[in-house]
């Protein structure tokens, strides 16, 4: 999360998912993981954060195509390896 800190913030707005792509600062405080970011006031998602609803932050990377040629057996299908972290929590506006 620290190394690939550009993530997607997801909340629910009018019963639909609402997503914003943002850079995050990730730190440990008092044995708690804290995620910090800035949401522009023109972005209506800040109102969801103020309402105290649970939010999801999705961190992604690294990822890569895996060719069947890399396997020992010839009859394999290609795949995609990736790393993703889903962090859930209740936001606090500072």
N, C-alpha and C positions, 0 to 999 in steps of 0.2 A: 504494500500500500504506500509506503514511503517512496520507493523507487519509481513506481508508476502511479503518481498521485493525481493525474487528470482522470476524473471519474464522472459518472452520471448520477445526479440527484433525482430521485423519483418520489413523487407524492401523488395524492389523489385529489383531483379538482373536478367538481361536478360529476362525480362517479366515474371519472376517466383518469387513466395514468397521465401524469404531466412530468416531463423530463427536461433537465437542464444539464449541460456539460460544463463542468467547472474544475478548476485546480483546487486541491485540498492540501492543507497542512495536517499531518498526522502526528500525534504525540501521546505519550503515556503520562497521566497525572493521577496520583494517588491510586494506582493499580486500576485505572480506568483508561480506555482508549478514547481519545478526544479527536474529533474531526472538525477542522475549521475551514470555512470558505467564505466567499462574499457573493451575495445575490443582489444584483442591481434592483433598485426600488421600482424601476420600470418593468421588471420581470414579475408578473403576478404570483409567481410561486412563493414569494416571501410571505404572502398571507397564509398559505398552507402551513408554513413553518411557525408562524405566530399562533395559529390555532392549536398547536400542540399535538397534531396528529403524528403518528409514527412515519418515519421516512426511511427510504432505502437508498443507499449509496453503492453503486456498482463500480468496482475497480477492475480493469482488464489489462492484459499484457502479461508476459510476452505471448505470442502465438505464432504458429508455423504450420505450413502444409507438410504432411508426411507422405512421401511417394511410396507406392507398393514396391518399387525397386529397392527400397532400403531393407525389406524383410528377407529372411533366409528362404522362405517358401515363396514360390512364384505366384501362387493363386491368392493374392490378397487385394484388398480394396484400399484406395487412398483414404486418409483421415486427416483431421485437423487437431493438433494439440494446442491447448490454450490453458491459461491460468486466469481465474476470476474469483473475486471476493465480493460477497454480498454482505454489507454491514447495515444492520437495522438499529434504529434508535429514535428517541424523541428529541427533536432539535430545540435549542435555546437561542433566542435572538439576543445578541449583545449590542 
